[in-house]
């Protein structure tokens, strides 16, 4: 549990690669006399390390470092410092976290915005070189994890976390995580669900193109490498085109009735998930279908990020009825359109006009298919398409705002979406995930930070500024009130009762990367005054 005002034993980790931060610091050996004295002051014991930590303002309070407890002898710490040469605030934070511990000491209560800034180093992880047999994937650069049970970093979570890093001028960490994503694509052909071996058989909602837009690095060589990675990701999502044959669907690709191609969520494996093995066995046992089909649908829902909710349930209520691979989702296909537009734009910027024309045509073709199959004129709304019933599903969810977020919708569609959002999805504490209560976490009464950002940004983009601000204000008041009461930032919130969210396979998690990111970005966008959000003691 990560509470405000408490200095934690949780490691403070790097917010950027040392290579990004600058030239390595130099270190001298600990003065022998100081090392031998039990009463030596930290400045005497740690010399250049002490100065670097204090002058780089690794901690807002200079007293924090001098009260920390060394995990090793001063001589061993200084030898490590001389060897590793951590440079800059981020790398120093990682070094201090590894070599020092902090007593649980209560400090003055920070505001919510201050607390979010203080959480970045806590949620950070250094580059990873896992030992043999570990499920962790090798990562060449530093990253931010969500927190709680999630101590690896996740694909779509990272985009929303980056929004807060951008607001807090943590550009080196954004570029660091982009380097990790490119490394993953270059090694595996796609960005996995998360950075564990058991996530390699699937991906997550493709936000890599949007993440690239958050980078300030304009180096032409890097731009070409990033474009190659983005095109490789697109190829991964469209790989099923080659195996369609007479089938309606293969891998992530679905042939619609008119022959146009859209995408679905899918997983290359059809066994119980490693991370939820017993739970998946129980779900498959309760279903009236072959276990392999159920397992693949459970895995596909995990790829969607919406695991689990009524969007994927045939009866709208029970997990055993899950049929994710039958659904052609509006959010996924909006993101695929954005990816194709991004590739076309980046190809044009690098002078590859043939590539630009190709991907512009792909995007235009996809947009036409979305308007034909994922927009219902009768309901005047965007919708997921059910291949089994050959029509739009009846589920009204926050996913229908994704076309506005990426700029795919027409003005008329955007106005209709705004009316529906205000009438059906707006709750006291923010935006509802759906209209139904199933006990699953991606349904009512839960609200999720990424869905708030998607809705707010999309509505604002189409001129629905009052509604966008209203959702933002309700969400920030909800998150702020919970923080004031508990000193915690959490994964999901109840937007009806304005409390902690619930449902799903595990207890609500603290941290929390995407909540912190979206909250920080919204506070900055709308000038939210959080001086009253310090926790009560």
C-alpha positions in Angstrom: 0.0 0.0 0.0 1.5 3.3 -1.1 0.2 6.1 1.2 1.0 9.7 1.1 3.2 11.2 3.9 5.0 7.9 4.5 8.5 7.3 3.4 8.5 3.8 2.1 10.8 0.8 2.0 9.6 0.3 -1.5 12.7 0.9 -3.8 13.1 4.3 -5.4 14.0 3.5 -9.0 15.5 5.2 -12.0 13.4 7.6 -13.9 15.7 7.6 -16.9 18.7 5.8 -18.4 22.0 7.1 -17.2 23.0 7.3 -20.9 20.0 9.7 -21.4 20.7 11.7 -18.3 24.2 12.9 -19.2 27.8 12.3 -18.5 28.6 9.8 -15.8 29.6 11.2 -12.4 33.1 10.5 -11.0 33.6 9.2 -7.5 36.6 9.0 -5.2 37.2 6.5 -2.5 35.8 7.0 0.9 38.3 8.8 3.1 39.9 6.0 5.3 39.5 8.0 8.5 35.8 8.7 7.8 35.2 5.0 6.9 36.7 3.9 10.2 34.7 6.3 12.5 31.3 5.3 13.8 30.5 9.0 14.3 31.3 10.1 10.7 28.7 12.4 9.1 27.1 11.3 5.8 29.0 14.1 4.0 32.3 12.6 5.2 31.2 9.0 4.6 29.8 9.4 1.1 31.6 12.5 -0.3 30.8 12.8 -4.0 27.8 10.6 -3.7 26.4 12.7 -1.0 27.0 15.9 -3.0 25.4 14.5 -6.1 22.3 13.3 -4.3 21.8 16.5 -2.5 22.6 18.9 -5.4 20.5 16.9 -7.9 17.6 17.1 -5.4 16.9 13.4 -5.5 14.7 14.0 -2.5 12.6 17.2 -2.0 13.7 17.3 1.6 17.5 17.3 2.0 17.2 15.5 5.4 15.8 12.4 3.8 19.1 11.1 2.4 21.1 11.8 5.5 18.7 9.8 7.6 18.7 6.7 5.3 20.1 3.4 6.5 22.9 1.8 4.3 22.4 -1.7 3.2 26.2 -2.3 2.9 29.4 -0.8 4.3 30.1 2.8 3.2 33.3 1.5 1.5 31.2 -1.1 -0.6 28.7 1.6 -1.5 31.4 4.0 -2.7 33.1 1.3 -4.7 29.8 0.6 -6.4 29.3 4.3 -7.0 32.8 4.6 -8.6 32.0 1.5 -10.7 28.5 2.4 -11.9 28.9 6.2 -12.1 25.2 7.0 -11.9 24.6 10.4 -13.4 21.5 12.7 -13.0 18.6 12.6 -10.7 17.0 9.5 -12.1 20.1 7.2 -12.1 21.0 8.5 -8.6 17.5 7.6 -7.3 18.0 4.1 -8.6 21.4 3.8 -7.0 20.2 5.1 -3.6 17.2 2.8 -3.7 19.5 -0.2 -4.2 22.1 0.7 -1.5 20.0 2.4 1.2 16.8 1.7 3.1 14.4 4.2 4.6 12.7 4.0 8.0 9.0 4.5 8.1 8.8 8.1 9.0 5.8 10.4 8.7 6.5 13.7 6.9 4.2 16.7 6.3 1.1 15.7 4.2 1.7 16.3 0.5 -1.1 17.5 -1.8 -2.3 14.9 -4.4 -0.2 16.5 -7.1 2.9 16.5 -4.9 2.2 12.8 -4.0 2.0 11.9 -7.7 5.4 13.5 -8.4 6.9 11.6 -5.4 5.5 8.3 -6.8 7.4 8.3 -10.1 10.7 7.1 -8.6 8.8 4.6 -6.4 7.1 3.1 -9.4 10.3 3.0 -11.5 12.3 0.0 -12.5 15.9 -0.1 -13.8 16.9 -2.0 -16.9 16.3 -5.7 -16.5 18.6 -8.6 -17.2 16.7 -11.5 -15.7 18.3 -14.7 -14.4 17.7 -18.0 -16.1 14.2 -19.4 -15.3 12.7 -16.0 -14.5 9.5 -15.0 -16.3 10.7 -11.4 -16.6 11.8 -10.2 -20.1 15.1 -8.4 -20.7 14.7 -4.7 -20.9 17.5 -2.4 -22.0 16.1 0.7 -20.4 14.3 2.0 -17.3 10.5 2.0 -17.0 7.6 2.8 -14.8 5.4 0.0 -13.5 1.7 0.3 -12.5 2.3 -0.7 -8.9 0.7 -3.2 -6.5 0.7 -6.7 -7.9 1.9 -5.3 -11.2 5.7 -5.1 -10.9 6.3 -5.4 -14.6 5.3 -2.8 -17.1 2.3 -3.2 -19.4 1.6 -2.0 -22.9 -1.5 0.2 -22.9 -1.0 1.3 -19.3 2.2 2.9 -20.3 0.6 5.5 -22.6 -1.5 6.9 -19.9 1.4 6.8 -17.4 3.4 8.8 -19.9 0.8 11.6 -19.9 1.8 12.3 -16.3 5.5 11.9 -17.0 5.1 14.5 -19.7 3.3 16.8 -17.3 6.1 16.5 -14.9 8.8 17.1 -17.5 10.1 13.5 -17.2 11.0 13.3 -20.9 14.0 11.1 -20.5 11.8 8.4 -18.9 9.3 8.6 -21.8 12.1 8.1 -24.3 13.5 5.3 -22.1 10.2 3.4 -22.2 9.9 4.0 -26.0 13.4 2.4 -26.3 12.0 -0.6 -24.4 9.0 -0.9 -26.7 11.2 -0.8 -29.8 13.4 -3.4 -28.3 10.4 -5.7 -27.7 9.2 -5.2 -31.3 12.6 -5.9 -32.7 13.0 -9.1 -30.7 9.4 -10.5 -30.7 7.7 -8.8 -33.6 5.2 -7.1 -31.4 4.7 -5.4 -28.0 3.5 -8.1 -25.6 0.7 -7.6 -23.1 3.3 -7.1 -20.4 7.0 -7.8 -19.9 6.8 -11.4 -18.8 7.3 -14.5 -20.9 3.7 -15.6 -20.3 2.5 -12.5 -22.0 4.3 -13.0 -25.3 1.4 -14.8 -27.0 -0.7 -11.6 -27.1 -0.4 -7.9 -27.2 -2.7 -5.1 -25.8 -4.5 -2.1 -27.3 -2.0 -0.6 -29.8 -1.1 2.8 -28.4 2.6 2.8 -29.6 1.8 5.3 -32.3 0.3 7.7 -29.8 3.2 7.2 -27.4 5.6 8.2 -30.2 3.8 11.5 -30.4 4.8 12.3 -26.8 8.5 12.2 -27.7 10.5 15.4 -28.4 13.4 13.5 -30.0 13.5 14.5 -33.7 16.7 12.6 -34.7 16.2 11.4 -38.3 17.9 8.0 -37.6 15.7 7.4 -34.6 12.6 8.4 -36.6 13.4 5.8 -39.2 13.9 3.1 -36.5 10.7 4.1 -34.8 8.8 4.0 -38.1 10.2 0.5 -38.8 9.0 -0.6 -35.4 5.5 0.9 -36.0 5.2 -0.9 -39.4 6.3 -4.2 -37.7 3.6 -3.8 -35.1 1.0 -3.2 -37.9 2.2 -6.3 -39.6 1.7 -8.3 -36.4 -1.9 -7.2 -36.1 -2.5 -7.8 -39.8 -0.6 -11.2 -40.0 -3.9 -13.1 -40.1 -4.6 -11.7 -43.6 -2.3 -14.4 -45.0 -4.2 -17.3 -43.4 -7.8 -16.2 -43.9 -8.5 -18.4 -46.9 -12.2 -19.0 -46.9 -12.5 -18.4 -43.2 -14.1 -15.4 -41.7 -11.3 -14.8 -39.3 -7.7 -15.8 -38.7 -5.6 -14.6 -35.8 -6.3 -10.9 -35.3 -7.9 -10.3 -38.7 -11.6 -10.5 -39.5 -13.2 -10.5 -43.0 -16.4 -8.6 -42.9 -19.4 -9.6 -45.0 -18.4 -7.2 -47.8 -14.8 -8.5 -47.9 -13.3 -5.6 -46.0 -10.8 -6.4 -43.2 -11.1 -5.3 -39.6 -9.4 -6.5 -36.4 -10.3 -8.4 -33.3 -8.5 -9.4 -30.1 -6.9 -12.8 -30.1 -4.2 -14.9 -28.4 -1.8 -17.4 -30.0 -2.4 -19.8 -27.2 -5.6 -21.6 -26.1 -4.6 -22.8 -22.6 -5.4 -21.4 -19.2 -3.3 -18.2 -18.5 -0.2 -18.8 -16.4 -1.1 -15.9 -14.2 -4.7 -17.0 -13.7 -4.5 -20.7 -14.2 -6.9 -22.0 -11.5 -9.4 -19.2 -12.3 -9.4 -20.0 -16.0 -9.8 -23.8 -15.4 -12.9 -23.0 -13.2 -14.4 -20.7 -15.9 -13.8 -23.3 -18.7 -15.4 -26.0 -16.5 -18.5 -23.9 -16.1 -18.9 -23.3 -19.9 -20.7 -25.5 -22.4 -17.9 -25.3 -25.0 -14.5 -26.9 -25.4 -12.1 -25.6 -22.8 -9.6 -24.5 -25.5 -12.2 -22.1 -27.0 -13.0 -20.6 -23.6 -9.4 -20.2 -22.8 -8.6 -18.4 -26.0 -11.5 -16.1 -25.4 -10.3 -15.4 -21.9 -6.9 -14.6 -23.2 -8.2 -12.4 -26.0 -10.2 -10.4 -23.4 -6.9 -10.0 -21.5 -5.4 -8.6 -24.7 -8.2 -6.1 -24.9 -7.2 -4.6 -21.5 -10.9 -4.9 -20.5 -10.6 -8.2 -18.6 -13.3 -8.7 -17.9 -16.6 -7.0 -18.8 -20.0 -7.4 -20.5 -18.6 -6.4 -23.9 -17.2 -9.9 -24.3 -20.1 -11.9 -22.6 -22.6 -13.6 -24.9 -25.3 -13.5 -22.2 -24.1 -10.1 -20.9 -23.7 -11.5 -17.4 -21.6 -14.6 -16.8 -17.9 -15.1 -17.5 -18.5 -18.6 -18.8 -20.3 -17.2 -21.8 -17.3 -15.2 -22.9 -16.8 -15.0 -26.7 -14.2 -12.3 -27.2 -13.0 -13.6 -30.5 -16.5 -13.2 -32.0 -16.4 -9.4 -31.3 -15.0 -6.8 -33.7 -14.2 -4.0 -31.2 -14.7 -0.3 -32.0 -11.8 0.8 -29.8 -9.3 -1.6 -31.4 -10.2 -0.6 -34.9 -10.1 3.1 -34.1 -6.5 2.6 -32.8 -5.6 0.6 -35.9 -6.9 3.5 -38.0 -4.8 5.9 -36.0 -1.8 3.6 -36.4 -2.2 3.5 -40.2 -2.6 7.3 -40.3 0.5 7.7 -38.1 2.6 5.4 -40.4 1.4 7.4 -43.5 2.4 10.7 -41.8 5.8 9.4 -40.7 6.5 7.9 -44.1 5.7 11.2 -45.8 8.0 13.1 -43.3 10.8 10.8 -44.3 10.2 11.2 -48.0 8.6 7.8 -48.7 5.6 8.8 -50.7 4.7 5.3 -51.8 4.4 4.2 -48.2 2.4 7.3 -47.3 -0.1 6.6 -50.1 -0.3 2.9 -49.2 -1.1 3.5 -45.5 -3.4 6.4 -46.2 -5.4 4.1 -48.5 -5.5 1.4 -45.7 -6.7 3.9 -43.2 -9.4 5.2 -45.6 -10.6 1.7 -46.3 -10.7 0.9 -42.6 -12.6 4.0 -41.8 -15.3 3.1 -44.4 -15.6 -0.4 -42.9 -15.9 1.1 -39.4 -18.7 3.4 -40.5 -20.5 0.5 -42.2 -20.2 -2.1 -39.4 -19.3 -0.3 -36.2 -21.7 2.6 -36.4 -25.4 1.8 -35.9 -27.7 4.4 -37.5 -30.6 3.0 -35.6 -28.9 3.5 -32.2 -27.1 6.6 -33.5 -23.9 5.4 -31.8 -20.7 3.5 -32.3 -20.8 -0.1 -31.3 -18.8 -3.4 -31.2 -19.8 -5.8 -33.9 -20.8 -9.4 -33.1 -19.8 -11.9 -35.8 -22.1 -14.5 -34.3 -25.2 -12.4 -34.6 -23.9 -10.4 -37.6 -24.7 -7.1 -36.1 -23.8 -4.5 -33.5 -23.9 -5.5 -29.9 -26.3 -3.9 -27.5 -23.6 -3.0 -25.0 -23.2 0.8 -24.4 -19.7 1.4 -23.0 -17.0 4.0 -22.8 -15.3 2.3 -25.7 -17.6 4.1 -28.1 -15.6 7.3 -27.4 -12.4 6.0 -29.0 -13.3 7.2 -32.5 -13.5 10.7 -31.1 -10.2 10.4 -29.3 -8.3 9.5 -32.4 -10.2 11.9 -34.7 -12.0 9.2 -36.8 -15.6 10.3 -36.2 -17.6 12.7 -38.3 -18.9 15.9 -36.5 -22.4 14.5 -36.6 -21.2 11.2 -35.0 -19.3 13.1 -32.4 -22.4 15.2 -31.5 -24.5 12.0 -31.2 -21.8 10.4 -29.1 -21.7 13.4 -26.8 -25.5 13.3 -26.3 -25.3 9.6 -25.4 -22.4 10.0 -23.1 -24.0 12.8 -21.1 -27.4 11.0 -20.9 -26.1 7.5 -20.1 -22.5 7.3 -19.2 -22.0 10.3 -17.0 -21.9 9.4 -13.3 -21.3 11.5 -10.1 -17.7 10.5 -10.0 -16.7 10.5 -13.7 -17.5 8.3 -16.7 -19.1 4.9 -16.3 -17.4 2.0 -18.0 -20.7 0.5 -19.0 -24.3 0.6 -18.0 -24.6 -2.9 -16.4 -23.4 -4.4 -13.1 -22.0 -7.9 -13.7 -19.5 -8.1 -10.8 -16.7 -7.8 -13.4 -14.3 -4.9 -13.1 -14.8 -3.5 -16.6 -18.5 -2.7 -16.0 -20.5 -0.4 -13.8 -20.0 1.1 -11.2 -16.3 1.2 -12.0 -14.5 4.1 -13.7 -11.0 3.9 -15.1 -8.5 6.6 -15.6 -7.7 5.7 -19.3 -11.4 5.8 -20.2 -11.7 9.2 -18.6 -8.8 10.6 -20.6 -10.1 9.1 -23.9 -13.5 10.5 -23.4 -12.4 14.0 -22.2 -9.8 14.4 -25.0 -12.1 13.1 -27.6 -15.0 15.3 -26.6 -12.8 18.3 -26.4 -11.4 17.6 -29.8 -14.8 17.9 -31.3 -15.8 21.0 -29.5 -17.8 19.4 -26.7 -15.7 21.3 -24.2 -18.3 21.8 -21.4 -19.0 18.1 -21.2 -15.3 17.3 -21.3 -14.6 19.6 -18.5 -17.6 18.3 -16.5 -16.3 14.7 -16.8 -12.8 15.9 -15.8 -14.1 17.8 -12.8 -16.2 14.9 -11.5 -13.2 12.5 -11.9 -10.7 14.7 -10.2 -13.1 15.4 -7.4 -13.6 11.7 -7.0 -9.9 10.8 -7.0 -9.1 13.8 -4.9 -11.6 13.0 -2.2 -10.4 9.4 -2.0 -6.8 10.6 -1.7 -7.7 13.1 1.0 -9.4 10.4 3.0 -6.8 7.6 2.5 -3.6 9.1 1.1 -3.7 6.6 -1.7 -3.9 6.6 -5.5 -5.6 3.4 -6.8 -6.2 1.5 -10.0 -10.0 2.0 -10.4 -12.8 4.0 -8.7 -16.5 3.5 -8.1 -18.0 6.5 -10.0 -21.4 6.0 -8.4 -20.5 6.0 -4.7 -17.2 7.9 -5.2 -15.1 5.2 -3.5 -12.6 2.5 -4.3 -13.6 0.3 -7.3 -14.2 -3.4 -7.1 -14.9 -6.6 -8.9 -12.6 -8.8 -11.0 -10.0 -11.4 -10.1 -8.1 -9.4 -7.4 -8.3 -6.7 -4.8 -8.0 -3.0 -5.9 -4.4 -2.1 -6.4 -2.4 0.8 -5.1 0.1 2.8 -7.1 -1.1 3.5 -9.6 0.6 4.3 -12.9 -2.2 5.2 -15.2 -4.3 6.9 -12.5 -1.3 9.1 -11.6 -0.6 9.9 -15.2 -4.2 10.8 -16.2 -4.8 12.7 -13.0 -1.7 14.8 -13.3 -2.4 15.6 -16.9 -6.0 16.6 -16.2 -5.0 18.7 -13.2 -2.6 20.6 -15.5 -5.0 20.9 -18.4 -7.9 22.3 -16.3 -5.9 24.1 -13.6 -7.4 21.9 -10.8 -6.6 23.3 -7.4 -5.5 20.4 -5.2 -4.4 22.4 -2.1 -7.3 20.9 -0.3 -6.4 17.3 -1.2 -3.7 16.7 1.4 -4.6 13.6 3.4 -6.2 14.1 6.8 -4.4 12.6 9.8 
